[in-house]
Amino acid sequence: MKQFTYEIQDPLGIHARPAGMFAKLAKSFADSTITLTKNDQTVKATQLMKLMSLAVKQGDVITIGVEGGDEAGAADALEKFLKENL
């Protein structure tokens, strides 16, 4: 299992548009299970409404977990997405 943390830089946090893009990217790695954790709440990264329900704001630290066949590539792609968009 690959895991990394990221501090949200975007002043709006994880709002609808980047959340949708993040979920779509997570879905593209069908061989892996991808989770996003904020504090003690963990959701599947492919479930847009659950991502939005976390209400991730600027300054929040999230943990991304990737487990499966393409976990290395998925973790790299997701980390790059976060750095470029959030």
Contacts in CASP RR format, 6 or more apart in sequence:
PFRMAT RR
TARGET T0000
AUTHOR 0000-0000-0000
METHOD contacts of the structure
MODEL  1
MKQFTYEIQDPLGIHARPAGMFAKLAKSFADSTITLTKNDQTVKATQLMK
LMSLAVKQGDVITIGVEGGDEAGAADALEKFLKENL
1 65 0 8 1.000
1 66 0 8 1.000
1 67 0 8 1.000
1 68 0 8 1.000
1 71 0 8 1.000
2 65 0 8 1.000
2 66 0 8 1.000
2 67 0 8 1.000
2 71 0 8 1.000
2 72 0 8 1.000
2 74 0 8 1.000
2 75 0 8 1.000
3 63 0 8 1.000
3 64 0 8 1.000
3 65 0 8 1.000
3 66 0 8 1.000
3 75 0 8 1.000
4 63 0 8 1.000
4 64 0 8 1.000
4 65 0 8 1.000
4 75 0 8 1.000
4 79 0 8 1.000
5 61 0 8 1.000
5 62 0 8 1.000
5 63 0 8 1.000
5 64 0 8 1.000
6 61 0 8 1.000
6 62 0 8 1.000
6 64 0 8 1.000
6 79 0 8 1.000
6 82 0 8 1.000
6 83 0 8 1.000
6 86 0 8 1.000
7 59 0 8 1.000
7 60 0 8 1.000
7 61 0 8 1.000
8 14 0 8 1.000
8 56 0 8 1.000
8 57 0 8 1.000
8 58 0 8 1.000
8 59 0 8 1.000
8 60 0 8 1.000
8 61 0 8 1.000
8 62 0 8 1.000
8 86 0 8 1.000
9 58 0 8 1.000
9 59 0 8 1.000
9 86 0 8 1.000
10 18 0 8 1.000
10 58 0 8 1.000
10 85 0 8 1.000
10 86 0 8 1.000
11 58 0 8 1.000
12 58 0 8 1.000
13 56 0 8 1.000
13 57 0 8 1.000
13 58 0 8 1.000
13 60 0 8 1.000
13 86 0 8 1.000
14 22 0 8 1.000
14 51 0 8 1.000
14 52 0 8 1.000
14 54 0 8 1.000
14 56 0 8 1.000
14 86 0 8 1.000
16 52 0 8 1.000
18 85 0 8 1.000
18 86 0 8 1.000
19 48 0 8 1.000
19 51 0 8 1.000
19 52 0 8 1.000
20 48 0 8 1.000
20 51 0 8 1.000
21 81 0 8 1.000
21 85 0 8 1.000
22 45 0 8 1.000
22 51 0 8 1.000
22 78 0 8 1.000
22 81 0 8 1.000
22 82 0 8 1.000
22 85 0 8 1.000
23 45 0 8 1.000
23 46 0 8 1.000
23 47 0 8 1.000
23 48 0 8 1.000
23 51 0 8 1.000
25 77 0 8 1.000
25 78 0 8 1.000
25 81 0 8 1.000
26 34 0 8 1.000
26 44 0 8 1.000
26 45 0 8 1.000
26 46 0 8 1.000
26 74 0 8 1.000
26 78 0 8 1.000
27 46 0 8 1.000
29 66 0 8 1.000
29 70 0 8 1.000
29 73 0 8 1.000
29 74 0 8 1.000
29 77 0 8 1.000
31 68 0 8 1.000
31 69 0 8 1.000
31 70 0 8 1.000
32 66 0 8 1.000
32 67 0 8 1.000
32 68 0 8 1.000
32 69 0 8 1.000
32 70 0 8 1.000
32 71 0 8 1.000
32 74 0 8 1.000
33 44 0 8 1.000
33 66 0 8 1.000
33 67 0 8 1.000
33 68 0 8 1.000
34 44 0 8 1.000
34 45 0 8 1.000
34 46 0 8 1.000
34 64 0 8 1.000
34 65 0 8 1.000
34 66 0 8 1.000
34 74 0 8 1.000
34 78 0 8 1.000
35 42 0 8 1.000
35 43 0 8 1.000
35 44 0 8 1.000
35 45 0 8 1.000
35 64 0 8 1.000
35 65 0 8 1.000
36 42 0 8 1.000
36 43 0 8 1.000
36 44 0 8 1.000
36 45 0 8 1.000
36 51 0 8 1.000
36 54 0 8 1.000
36 62 0 8 1.000
36 63 0 8 1.000
36 64 0 8 1.000
36 65 0 8 1.000
37 43 0 8 1.000
37 62 0 8 1.000
37 63 0 8 1.000
37 64 0 8 1.000
37 65 0 8 1.000
38 54 0 8 1.000
38 56 0 8 1.000
38 60 0 8 1.000
38 61 0 8 1.000
38 62 0 8 1.000
38 63 0 8 1.000
41 54 0 8 1.000
43 50 0 8 1.000
43 51 0 8 1.000
43 53 0 8 1.000
43 54 0 8 1.000
44 50 0 8 1.000
45 51 0 8 1.000
45 64 0 8 1.000
45 78 0 8 1.000
56 62 0 8 1.000
64 75 0 8 1.000
64 78 0 8 1.000
64 79 0 8 1.000
64 82 0 8 1.000
65 75 0 8 1.000
66 74 0 8 1.000
66 75 0 8 1.000
66 78 0 8 1.000
END
